[in-house]
Amino acid sequence: MKKTIIILTLSVLFVSITFSSCKNRNDASSRISKREAILKNIKAPPIHASTLSILAFGAVGDSVTDCRKAFERALAECTRLKGAKIVIPAGIFFVGGPIHLVNNVCLEIQKGARIKFSSDPARYLPVVSTSWEGTFIYNYSPLIYGYKLRNVAITGEGTIDGNAQNTFGTWRDLQKNDQQRSRDMNHSNVPLSNRIFGANHYLRPQLIQFYECRNILIEDITLTNSPFWCIHLLKSENITVRGVNYNAHTLNNDGIDPEYCKNVLIENVNFDNGDDNIAIKSGRDDEGRATNVPSENIIIRNCHFKGLHGIAIGSELSGGVRNVFIENCVSGGFCKRGIFLKSNPDRGGYIRDIYVNNVSFDEVEDCFYITSNYHGEGKGNNTEIRNVYVDSLTCHKASGTGIFIQGYPAMKIKNICFSNVRIETSTLPLSIINAENIVMNNVIIGGISK
């Protein structure tokens, strides 16, 4: 039951806040039951008993010999055997082009091993079916690419090095025309067969992409020097990403981007990225709404955040995002925004049923940030944002805003519940506009208890 409604003025921003009890809104037993039901549907794929050494197929770990053909031969043998584990031992294995995975394969990149890809963009042609910032296109192949596969794993304590810092990594300032062209194709429903990029274009490929795949495991590896996003999970399900380490500071090096994905477990990951650590997406604008596949049933737990933003949802979320659990995570360094939900009136879609429990940040710009006006663009397709439950969130310092919620007059943000939140210091404790039923219980921001 609502107890009071308080109208505040902070600077020139009018803020409407409702204070009441959070009782029963994030009941631990119902949340845990819902989470456990999802976990039962997430199972790592079996690792095949047959073992192949990449050395037996002509690979040499001398950092010079091109091992791409060796990988192709080993993957062909895996297909013949109907499954195998391909072992990459210690050494630097130069690969002069993409690795296209096959069904029932495990790449075991052992401790001391490094797969180092060519930095030449021409090596990643011909183009393949992929997606770029929420729009389906044909583009340069991701460096490790899985398309319509089942039962695939990438494991081991070795490193995957995209080696993109001096080529792909310099393309951001060149991509604007192609970026806009892809969005125009999205809005105009141009047939996919006519959406050809690649040579003489500047849309960077992902380091690892699984597209329309099932039963995926990525475990314990280290990722560095990605051309663009590091791990892109696209229209895939039953995925476990566990124990991965990042040293990825090229522009737009998102850590993990689940898009149109279902049943995803991300745990014990150490992020150190040049962009969002995790960015949950579900397509862009007209195409995303037409595809109408949500990203759902995503569990993120026991992770260490460091980079631009800890957890982002959006901005490409036109198919919707629901049932996300963020639990027992901490930051290991500065994040611009801790939890960041972002959309605008181009997107449509929805964000709902988000659960944040026992998450701690050190220093951020904004600790908890929701906006329906990302980049101040768009019209006609507001995003529904509701049912977000935050319990036991702490932050040492927010140099910007402690809690920021910005809805639209025609589509207010609804039912956001904060319990047991402590932000020790912040420049602007609270900013809320065009929202209703914002519930706070035992919330302390900048030393002021509400």
C-alpha positions in Angstrom: 0.0 0.0 0.0 1.3 3.5 -0.9 2.2 5.5 2.2 3.2 8.9 0.8 3.8 10.6 -2.5 6.6 13.2 -2.4 7.3 15.8 -5.2 11.0 16.9 -5.2 13.0 19.4 -7.2 16.6 18.5 -7.9 18.3 21.3 -9.9 15.7 21.9 -12.6 14.4 18.4 -12.8 11.0 17.6 -11.3 11.0 14.2 -9.7 7.9 12.2 -8.7 8.7 9.4 -6.2 6.5 6.9 -4.3 7.7 5.4 -1.0 6.2 2.2 0.3 7.0 -1.2 1.5 8.7 -3.7 -0.8 7.0 -6.6 1.0 6.2 -9.5 -1.4 7.6 -7.8 -4.4 10.9 -9.6 -4.4 10.0 -12.5 -2.2 13.2 -14.6 -1.9 11.5 -18.0 -2.1 9.6 -17.2 -5.3 12.6 -15.6 -6.9 14.8 -18.6 -6.1 12.2 -21.0 -7.3 11.9 -19.2 -10.6 15.7 -19.0 -11.0 16.1 -22.7 -10.2 13.5 -23.7 -12.7 15.5 -21.9 -15.3 18.8 -23.5 -14.2 17.3 -26.9 -14.8 17.1 -26.1 -18.5 20.7 -25.1 -18.8 23.1 -28.0 -19.3 26.7 -27.8 -20.6 27.2 -30.0 -23.7 28.9 -33.4 -23.4 32.6 -33.4 -24.4 33.3 -36.2 -26.8 35.8 -39.0 -25.8 37.8 -38.9 -29.1 40.8 -36.5 -28.8 42.7 -35.0 -31.7 45.9 -32.9 -31.3 46.1 -29.9 -33.6 49.8 -30.8 -34.1 48.8 -34.0 -35.9 47.1 -31.9 -38.6 50.2 -29.7 -39.4 49.8 -26.9 -36.9 53.0 -25.4 -35.5 53.0 -23.1 -32.5 55.8 -20.9 -33.6 53.6 -17.7 -34.1 54.5 -17.6 -37.8 53.2 -20.7 -39.5 49.6 -20.3 -40.8 47.6 -22.9 -39.0 44.2 -22.2 -40.6 44.4 -25.3 -42.8 45.3 -27.4 -39.9 42.2 -26.3 -38.0 40.1 -27.0 -41.1 41.5 -30.5 -41.4 41.0 -31.2 -37.7 37.4 -30.0 -37.9 36.7 -32.1 -40.9 38.0 -35.1 -39.0 35.8 -34.2 -36.1 32.8 -34.2 -38.5 33.9 -37.7 -39.8 34.1 -39.0 -36.3 30.8 -37.4 -35.4 32.5 -35.6 -32.6 35.9 -35.0 -31.0 38.0 -32.8 -28.7 40.7 -30.8 -30.6 43.6 -30.1 -28.2 45.7 -27.0 -28.8 48.9 -27.3 -26.6 51.2 -24.5 -25.4 52.5 -22.3 -28.2 51.4 -19.4 -30.3 49.3 -20.6 -33.2 48.9 -18.0 -35.9 45.6 -18.5 -37.8 45.3 -16.6 -41.1 41.5 -16.4 -41.3 38.4 -17.4 -39.5 37.7 -20.8 -37.7 34.3 -22.1 -38.7 33.3 -24.6 -36.1 31.3 -27.9 -36.6 28.8 -29.9 -34.5 30.0 -31.9 -31.5 33.4 -30.3 -31.2 35.4 -29.0 -28.3 38.4 -26.7 -28.8 40.6 -27.2 -25.7 43.1 -24.3 -25.7 45.5 -25.5 -23.0 47.4 -23.3 -20.6 50.2 -21.5 -22.4 48.5 -21.8 -25.8 47.5 -18.7 -27.8 45.4 -18.7 -31.0 46.5 -15.5 -32.7 44.4 -14.4 -35.7 45.5 -12.5 -38.7 45.0 -8.8 -38.6 44.2 -8.6 -42.4 40.5 -7.9 -43.0 40.6 -9.5 -46.4 41.3 -12.9 -44.7 37.7 -12.8 -43.3 36.0 -13.0 -46.6 33.8 -14.2 -48.2 31.0 -12.6 -46.2 28.8 -14.8 -43.9 25.3 -14.3 -42.5 25.6 -12.5 -39.3 24.2 -9.5 -37.4 25.6 -6.0 -36.6 24.2 -3.9 -33.8 20.9 -5.6 -34.0 20.4 -5.8 -37.8 20.9 -9.0 -39.9 23.4 -8.5 -42.7 26.2 -10.3 -44.6 29.6 -9.2 -43.4 33.1 -10.2 -42.6 33.2 -13.6 -40.8 33.5 -13.5 -37.0 36.9 -14.9 -36.2 35.5 -17.9 -34.5 32.0 -18.6 -36.0 29.4 -21.2 -35.3 26.2 -21.3 -37.4 23.3 -23.7 -36.8 25.4 -26.0 -34.6 24.8 -28.3 -31.7 27.0 -29.3 -28.8 30.1 -27.0 -29.1 32.6 -26.1 -26.4 35.6 -23.8 -26.2 37.6 -24.5 -23.1 41.0 -24.4 -21.5 43.2 -21.9 -19.8 44.7 -20.5 -23.0 44.1 -17.3 -24.9 42.2 -16.2 -28.0 43.9 -13.1 -29.5 41.9 -11.2 -32.1 45.0 -9.2 -33.0 42.7 -6.5 -34.2 44.1 -3.4 -32.5 45.9 -2.0 -35.6 43.4 -2.8 -38.3 39.7 -3.5 -37.4 40.3 -1.6 -34.1 40.9 1.6 -36.0 37.6 1.5 -38.0 35.2 3.1 -35.6 35.6 6.6 -37.2 35.1 5.0 -40.7 32.0 3.0 -39.9 29.3 5.7 -39.7 28.0 5.5 -43.3 27.8 1.7 -43.2 26.2 1.8 -39.7 23.5 4.2 -41.0 23.1 2.1 -44.2 22.4 -1.0 -42.1 19.8 0.8 -40.1 18.1 2.1 -43.2 17.9 -1.4 -44.5 16.4 -2.5 -41.3 13.7 0.3 -41.4 13.0 -0.3 -45.1 12.8 -4.1 -44.8 15.5 -4.7 -47.5 15.8 -8.4 -48.2 18.7 -10.0 -46.4 20.3 -11.2 -49.6 20.8 -7.5 -50.6 22.4 -6.5 -47.3 26.0 -7.1 -48.4 28.9 -5.4 -46.5 32.4 -6.9 -46.1 35.0 -5.6 -48.7 35.2 -1.8 -48.9 32.9 -1.5 -45.9 33.8 -0.9 -42.3 31.6 -2.9 -40.0 33.9 -4.9 -37.7 33.3 -8.6 -37.1 32.9 -10.2 -33.6 35.6 -12.3 -32.1 33.3 -15.2 -31.3 29.8 -15.6 -32.6 27.3 -18.5 -32.1 24.3 -18.0 -34.4 21.2 -20.2 -34.2 23.1 -22.7 -32.0 22.2 -24.9 -29.1 24.2 -26.4 -26.2 27.2 -24.2 -26.0 30.0 -24.0 -23.4 32.7 -21.3 -23.2 34.9 -21.9 -20.2 38.2 -20.6 -18.6 39.7 -19.0 -21.7 41.2 -15.5 -21.9 40.0 -13.1 -24.6 42.0 -10.1 -25.9 42.2 -7.7 -28.8 38.8 -8.3 -30.3 37.8 -6.5 -33.5 34.4 -5.6 -32.0 32.2 -7.5 -29.5 34.0 -10.4 -27.9 31.3 -13.1 -27.5 28.1 -12.6 -29.5 25.3 -15.1 -28.8 22.7 -14.7 -31.5 19.4 -16.6 -31.7 20.9 -19.4 -29.6 19.9 -21.3 -26.4 21.2 -23.4 -23.6 24.5 -21.6 -23.2 27.0 -21.6 -20.4 29.8 -19.0 -20.2 32.0 -19.8 -17.1 35.4 -18.7 -15.8 36.3 -16.6 -18.8 38.9 -13.8 -18.4 39.1 -10.6 -20.4 41.8 -8.2 -21.3 39.9 -6.5 -24.1 40.3 -2.8 -24.6 39.8 -2.2 -28.3 36.8 0.0 -29.1 33.4 -1.6 -28.5 34.9 -4.7 -26.9 31.7 -5.7 -25.2 32.3 -8.9 -23.1 29.2 -11.0 -23.7 26.2 -10.0 -25.8 23.2 -12.4 -25.7 20.8 -11.4 -28.4 17.5 -13.2 -29.1 18.8 -15.9 -26.7 17.2 -18.2 -24.1 18.5 -20.1 -21.1 21.9 -18.5 -20.6 24.2 -18.9 -17.5 27.1 -16.5 -17.1 29.1 -17.2 -14.0 32.6 -16.6 -12.4 33.7 -14.3 -15.2 36.4 -11.7 -14.7 35.7 -8.8 -17.0 38.2 -6.1 -18.0 36.7 -4.6 -21.2 36.6 -1.4 -23.3 32.8 -1.4 -23.3 29.8 -3.1 -21.6 30.8 -6.2 -19.7 27.5 -7.8 -20.4 24.9 -6.3 -22.8 21.6 -8.1 -23.2 19.9 -7.4 -26.5 17.0 -8.6 -28.8 17.3 -6.9 -32.1 16.8 -3.4 -33.4 13.7 -1.4 -34.4 11.4 -2.7 -37.2 13.4 -5.9 -37.7 13.6 -6.7 -34.0 9.9 -6.2 -33.5 9.1 -8.3 -36.6 11.4 -11.1 -35.4 9.7 -10.9 -32.0 12.1 -13.2 -30.1 12.9 -12.1 -26.6 16.1 -12.6 -24.7 15.0 -14.4 -21.6 16.0 -16.7 -18.7 19.5 -15.3 -18.2 21.4 -15.8 -15.0 24.5 -13.8 -14.2 26.2 -14.6 -11.0 29.6 -14.4 -9.1 31.2 -12.1 -11.7 33.8 -9.4 -11.4 33.0 -6.2 -13.4 35.5 -3.8 -14.8 34.9 -1.6 -17.9 32.4 0.9 -19.3 29.2 -0.6 -17.8 28.7 -3.6 -15.6 25.4 -4.9 -16.8 23.5 -3.3 -19.7 20.1 -4.2 -21.1 19.6 -2.6 -24.5 19.6 -0.5 -26.4 18.8 -3.0 -29.1 15.9 -4.7 -27.4 13.0 -4.6 -29.8 12.1 -8.2 -29.2 12.0 -7.8 -25.5 14.1 -8.8 -22.5 12.7 -10.7 -19.5 13.6 -13.0 -16.6 17.2 -11.7 -15.9 18.9 -12.6 -12.6 22.0 -10.7 -11.5 23.4 -12.1 -8.3 26.5 -12.0 -6.1 28.6 -9.8 -8.3 31.2 -7.2 -7.5 33.2 -4.6 -9.4 37.0 -5.0 -9.7 37.6 -1.4 -10.9 35.8 1.6 -12.3 32.5 1.2 -14.3 30.8 4.2 -15.8 27.4 2.8 -15.0 26.8 -0.2 -12.7 23.4 -1.4 -13.9 22.2 0.3 -17.1 18.8 -0.3 -18.7 18.6 1.7 -22.0 16.1 2.2 -24.8 14.4 4.9 -26.8 11.2 5.3 -28.9 12.7 3.7 -32.0 12.9 0.4 -30.2 9.6 -0.7 -28.8 9.9 -4.1 -27.0 10.0 -4.3 -23.3 12.2 -4.9 -20.2 10.5 -6.8 -17.4 11.1 -9.1 -14.5 14.7 -8.2 -13.7 16.1 -9.3 -10.4 19.3 -7.7 -8.9 20.5 -9.3 -5.6 23.7 -8.8 -3.6 25.6 -6.7 -6.1 28.4 -4.3 -5.1 30.2 -1.5 -7.0 33.2 0.5 -6.0 33.4 3.8 -7.9 31.0 4.6 -10.8 29.6 7.6 -12.5 26.0 6.4 -12.1 25.1 3.4 -10.0 21.6 2.4 -11.2 20.4 4.0 -14.4 17.3 3.5 -16.5 16.4 5.6 -19.5 13.7 5.5 -22.2 15.5 8.3 -24.1 18.9 6.8 -25.0 20.7 9.1 -27.3 17.6 11.3 -27.4 16.4 9.8 -30.6 13.4 8.0 -32.0 9.6 8.2 -32.0 6.5 6.1 -32.1 7.7 2.9 -30.4 8.1 3.4 -26.7 9.5 0.6 -24.6 7.6 -0.9 -21.7 9.9 -1.1 -18.6 8.5 -2.6 -15.5 8.9 -5.1 -12.7 12.6 -4.5 -11.7 13.5 -5.7 -8.2 16.7 -4.6 -6.5 17.8 -6.0 -3.2 21.2 -5.5 -1.4 22.9 -3.2 -3.8 25.9 -1.2 -2.6 28.2 1.3 -4.1 31.1 3.3 -2.6 30.9 6.4 -4.8 28.7 7.6 -7.6 30.3 10.7 -9.1 27.1 11.3 -11.1 23.7 10.0 -9.9 23.0 7.3 -7.4 19.6 6.2 -8.9 18.4 7.6 -12.2 15.1 6.7 -13.8 13.8 8.4 -16.9 10.6 7.3 -18.5 8.3 8.9 -21.2 5.0 10.7 -20.4 3.2 8.2 -22.8 5.0 5.2 -21.4 6.0 5.5 -17.7 8.5 3.2 -16.1 6.6 1.2 -13.5 7.1 -1.1 -10.5 10.7 -0.6 -9.6 11.5 -1.8 -6.1 14.6 -1.0 -4.2 15.4 -2.7 -0.9 18.5 -2.5 1.2 20.4 -0.1 -1.1 23.4 1.9 0.2 25.3 4.3 -2.0 27.9 6.0 0.3 28.4 9.2 -1.7 26.9 10.6 -4.9 26.8 14.1 -6.5 23.0 13.7 -7.3 21.4 11.1 -5.1 18.2 10.6 -6.9 16.6 11.6 -10.3 13.3 10.1 -11.3 10.9 11.4 -14.0 7.9 9.9 -15.8 7.7 6.9 -13.5 5.2 5.4 -11.1 5.2 3.0 -8.2 8.9 3.4 -7.5 9.2 1.6 -4.2 12.0 2.2 -1.7 12.7 0.4 1.6 15.9 0.9 3.6 17.6 3.0 0.9 20.5 5.2 1.8 22.1 7.5 -0.8 24.9 9.9 0.1 24.1 9.5 3.8 20.4 10.5 3.5 18.0 7.7 4.4 14.7 7.4 2.5 
